[in-house]
């Protein structure tokens, strides 16, 4: 039985979610299918670009969190139970 590999398989390969056996089969498929190899190279490039993204919260968001924490205790008193 011949296994046909898809772009989903290539993405799994890029993110190292495939077994060693699958790796060999996917690598063989990419060598024989130029479209799959092109997709692989593009996926690698996108992964590298996404790894460079740094997200920072706005200063106002940080300030809102700090203001909230000043006015709300982290350990509120427990309520007494009525018997």
N, CA and C atoms as a LAMMPS dump frame, in Angstrom:
ITEM: TIMESTEP
0
ITEM: NUMBER OF ATOMS
249
ITEM: BOX BOUNDS ff ff ff
-5.0000000000000000e+02 5.0000000000000000e+02
-5.0000000000000000e+02 5.0000000000000000e+02
-5.0000000000000000e+02 5.0000000000000000e+02
ITEM: ATOMS id mol type element x y z
1 1 1 N 0.841 -1.183 0
2 1 2 C 0 0 0
3 1 3 C 0.887 1.247 0
4 2 1 N 0.606 2.161 -0.888
5 2 2 C 1.376 3.396 -0.996
6 2 3 C 0.68 4.475 -0.18
7 3 1 N 1.429 5.102 0.711
8 3 2 C 0.889 6.167 1.551
9 3 3 C 1.062 7.49 0.829
10 4 1 N -0.011 8.24 0.738
11 4 2 C 0.042 9.577 0.158
12 4 3 C 0.138 10.574 1.305
13 5 1 N 1.136 11.42 1.255
14 5 2 C 1.32 12.4 2.317
15 5 3 C 0.716 13.733 1.913
16 6 1 N 0.172 14.415 2.903
17 6 2 C -0.497 15.69 2.674
18 6 3 C 0.3 16.823 3.315
19 7 1 N -0.178 18.031 3.1
20 7 2 C 0.444 19.185 3.737
21 7 3 C 0.329 19.087 5.257
22 8 1 N -0.746 18.487 5.745
23 8 2 C -0.887 18.29 7.19
24 8 3 C 0.247 17.419 7.733
25 9 1 N 0.605 16.391 6.989
26 9 2 C 1.715 15.532 7.406
27 9 3 C 3.02 16.315 7.439
28 10 1 N 3.205 17.18 6.46
29 10 2 C 4.427 17.988 6.405
30 10 3 C 4.481 18.942 7.601
31 11 1 N 3.357 19.524 7.953
32 11 2 C 3.326 20.421 9.119
33 11 3 C 3.664 19.642 10.385
34 12 1 N 3.113 18.451 10.515
35 12 2 C 3.458 17.61 11.665
36 12 3 C 4.956 17.328 11.681
37 13 1 N 5.528 17.104 10.511
38 13 2 C 6.968 16.858 10.384
39 13 3 C 7.764 18.092 10.812
40 14 1 N 7.346 19.263 10.34
41 14 2 C 8.034 20.514 10.675
42 14 3 C 8.038 20.734 12.186
43 15 1 N 6.933 20.398 12.841
44 15 2 C 6.824 20.606 14.286
45 15 3 C 7.226 19.367 15.09
46 16 1 N 7.895 18.431 14.426
47 16 2 C 8.456 17.241 15.069
48 16 3 C 7.404 16.433 15.818
49 17 1 N 6.247 16.264 15.173
50 17 2 C 5.159 15.489 15.755
51 17 3 C 4.98 14.145 15.045
52 18 1 N 5.997 13.73 14.334
53 18 2 C 5.936 12.469 13.602
54 18 3 C 6.936 11.486 14.195
55 19 1 N 6.678 10.227 13.974
56 19 2 C 7.579 9.182 14.464
57 19 3 C 8.806 9.098 13.553
58 20 1 N 9.863 8.457 14.024
59 20 2 C 11.042 8.285 13.162
60 20 3 C 10.709 7.559 11.852
61 21 1 N 9.798 6.6 11.919
62 21 2 C 9.403 5.878 10.706
63 21 3 C 8.671 6.808 9.734
64 22 1 N 7.76 7.62 10.276
65 22 2 C 7.042 8.579 9.433
66 22 3 C 8.007 9.593 8.827
67 23 1 N 8.995 10.006 9.609
68 23 2 C 9.979 10.973 9.106
69 23 3 C 10.619 10.476 7.817
70 24 1 N 11.042 9.231 7.831
71 24 2 C 11.691 8.669 6.642
72 24 3 C 10.744 8.652 5.445
73 25 1 N 9.506 8.255 5.689
74 25 2 C 8.528 8.191 4.599
75 25 3 C 8.187 9.585 4.065
76 26 1 N 8.037 10.536 4.976
77 26 2 C 7.726 11.906 4.553
78 26 3 C 8.903 12.502 3.787
79 27 1 N 10.11 12.251 4.258
80 27 2 C 11.299 12.751 3.555
81 27 3 C 11.377 12.168 2.145
82 28 1 N 11.094 10.878 2.024
83 28 2 C 11.079 10.253 0.693
84 28 3 C 10.019 10.899 -0.196
85 29 1 N 8.841 11.149 0.386
86 29 2 C 7.753 11.76 -0.386
87 29 3 C 8.142 13.161 -0.843
88 30 1 N 8.784 13.924 0.037
89 30 2 C 9.185 15.285 -0.338
90 30 3 C 10.24 15.275 -1.442
91 31 1 N 11.098 14.273 -1.423
92 31 2 C 12.134 14.18 -2.463
93 31 3 C 11.528 13.848 -3.829
94 32 1 N 10.411 13.137 -3.818
95 32 2 C 9.817 12.741 -5.096
96 32 3 C 8.666 13.647 -5.541
97 33 1 N 8.195 14.514 -4.645
98 33 2 C 7.09 15.417 -4.981
99 33 3 C 7.528 16.864 -4.763
100 34 1 N 7.875 17.563 -5.835
101 34 2 C 8.363 18.945 -5.705
102 34 3 C 7.382 19.876 -4.988
103 35 1 N 6.078 19.661 -5.185
104 35 2 C 5.091 20.525 -4.527
105 35 3 C 5.149 20.358 -3.012
106 36 1 N 5.334 19.121 -2.575
107 36 2 C 5.428 18.848 -1.142
108 36 3 C 6.709 19.456 -0.571
109 37 1 N 7.799 19.373 -1.32
110 37 2 C 9.063 19.968 -0.873
111 37 3 C 8.942 21.485 -0.792
112 38 1 N 8.292 22.088 -1.764
113 38 2 C 8.088 23.539 -1.745
114 38 3 C 7.27 23.939 -0.525
115 39 1 N 6.211 23.182 -0.258
116 39 2 C 5.389 23.467 0.916
117 39 3 C 6.219 23.328 2.187
118 40 1 N 7.052 22.308 2.259
119 40 2 C 7.918 22.092 3.422
120 40 3 C 8.84 23.287 3.648
121 41 1 N 9.479 23.753 2.591
122 41 2 C 10.402 24.886 2.723
123 41 3 C 9.664 26.149 3.16
124 42 1 N 8.473 26.362 2.623
125 42 2 C 7.672 27.521 3.031
126 42 3 C 7.235 27.4 4.49
127 43 1 N 6.864 26.198 4.902
128 43 2 C 6.449 25.979 6.285
129 43 3 C 7.614 26.209 7.247
130 44 1 N 8.801 25.775 6.861
131 44 2 C 9.988 26.025 7.693
132 44 3 C 10.241 27.521 7.85
133 45 1 N 10.114 28.241 6.744
134 45 2 C 10.335 29.688 6.786
135 45 3 C 9.296 30.371 7.672
136 46 1 N 8.04 29.97 7.534
137 46 2 C 6.983 30.552 8.366
138 46 3 C 7.208 30.252 9.843
139 47 1 N 7.632 29.036 10.137
140 47 2 C 7.895 28.681 11.534
141 47 3 C 9.009 29.564 12.097
142 48 1 N 10.056 29.766 11.33
143 48 2 C 11.16 30.61 11.785
144 48 3 C 10.694 32.046 12.014
145 49 1 N 9.862 32.549 11.116
146 49 2 C 9.348 33.915 11.276
147 49 3 C 8.436 34.03 12.496
148 50 1 N 7.593 33.037 12.698
149 50 2 C 6.686 33.078 13.852
150 50 3 C 7.453 32.988 15.165
151 51 1 N 8.563 32.268 15.165
152 51 2 C 9.364 32.159 16.383
153 51 3 C 10.013 33.485 16.765
154 52 1 N 10.104 34.408 15.821
155 52 2 C 10.711 35.714 16.094
156 52 3 C 9.709 36.724 16.652
157 53 1 N 8.434 36.402 16.586
158 53 2 C 7.403 37.339 17.032
159 53 3 C 7.457 37.466 18.552
160 54 1 N 7.513 38.702 19.013
161 54 2 C 7.458 38.971 20.445
162 54 3 C 6.249 39.851 20.708
163 55 1 N 5.476 39.45 21.657
164 55 2 C 4.273 40.211 21.988
165 55 3 C 4.482 40.889 23.328
166 56 1 N 4.089 42.134 23.394
167 56 2 C 4.189 42.91 24.624
168 56 3 C 2.826 43.527 24.918
169 57 1 N 2.39 43.471 26.176
170 57 2 C 1.12 44.127 26.496
171 57 3 C 1.291 45.648 26.469
172 58 1 N 0.194 46.341 26.226
173 58 2 C 0.24 47.801 26.284
174 58 3 C 0.527 48.229 27.719
175 59 1 N 1.154 49.374 27.878
176 59 2 C 1.454 49.892 29.219
177 59 3 C 0.173 50.081 30.019
178 60 1 N -0.892 50.507 29.354
179 60 2 C -2.158 50.719 30.066
180 60 3 C -2.715 49.398 30.609
181 61 1 N -2.495 48.314 29.899
182 61 2 C -2.96 47.008 30.373
183 61 3 C -2.207 46.601 31.63
184 62 1 N -0.9 46.77 31.612
185 62 2 C -0.09 46.445 32.789
186 62 3 C -0.519 47.321 33.966
187 63 1 N -0.738 48.593 33.705
188 63 2 C -1.148 49.508 34.772
189 63 3 C -2.506 49.114 35.347
190 64 1 N -3.433 48.704 34.494
191 64 2 C -4.747 48.249 34.975
192 64 3 C -4.607 47.04 35.892
193 65 1 N -3.747 46.116 35.543
194 65 2 C -3.53 44.926 36.371
195 65 3 C -2.921 45.321 37.709
196 66 1 N -1.933 46.201 37.675
197 66 2 C -1.307 46.649 38.922
198 66 3 C -2.305 47.386 39.809
199 67 1 N -3.122 48.242 39.214
200 67 2 C -4.139 48.957 39.99
201 67 3 C -5.134 47.984 40.61
202 68 1 N -5.545 47.008 39.847
203 68 2 C -6.487 46.009 40.354
204 68 3 C -5.871 45.259 41.534
205 69 1 N -4.608 44.863 41.397
206 69 2 C -3.974 44.081 42.461
207 69 3 C -3.778 44.899 43.737
208 70 1 N -3.653 46.209 43.615
209 70 2 C -3.519 47.061 44.799
210 70 3 C -4.807 47.077 45.616
211 71 1 N -5.931 46.97 44.932
212 71 2 C -7.225 47.127 45.587
213 71 3 C -7.925 45.809 45.905
214 72 1 N -7.341 44.699 45.534
215 72 2 C -7.964 43.4 45.787
216 72 3 C -6.941 42.465 46.404
217 73 1 N -7.281 41.952 47.559
218 73 2 C -6.376 41.059 48.27
219 73 3 C -6.252 39.728 47.53
220 74 1 N -5.05 39.19 47.53
221 74 2 C -4.829 37.894 46.887
222 74 3 C -5.442 36.768 47.706
223 75 1 N -5.532 36.955 49.019
224 75 2 C -6.101 35.947 49.916
225 75 3 C -7.242 36.569 50.718
226 76 1 N -8.423 36.637 50.138
227 76 2 C -9.539 37.241 50.868
228 76 3 C -9.875 36.405 52.1
229 77 1 N -10.37 37.049 53.146
230 77 2 C -10.698 36.298 54.369
231 77 3 C -11.803 35.284 54.087
232 78 1 N -11.692 34.137 54.737
233 78 2 C -12.731 33.117 54.562
234 78 3 C -13.938 33.499 55.395
235 79 1 N -15.085 33.178 54.895
236 79 2 C -16.324 33.494 55.612
237 79 3 C -16.598 32.415 56.653
238 80 1 N -17.112 32.853 57.746
239 80 2 C -17.469 31.901 58.797
240 80 3 C -18.751 31.19 58.419
241 81 1 N -18.801 29.918 58.703
242 81 2 C -20.014 29.146 58.427
243 81 3 C -20.995 29.306 59.571
244 82 1 N -22.243 29.41 59.217
245 82 2 C -23.297 29.455 60.234
246 82 3 C -23.749 28.038 60.51
247 83 1 N -23.827 27.681 61.771
248 83 2 C -24.236 26.324 62.136
249 83 3 C -25.719 26.153 62.074
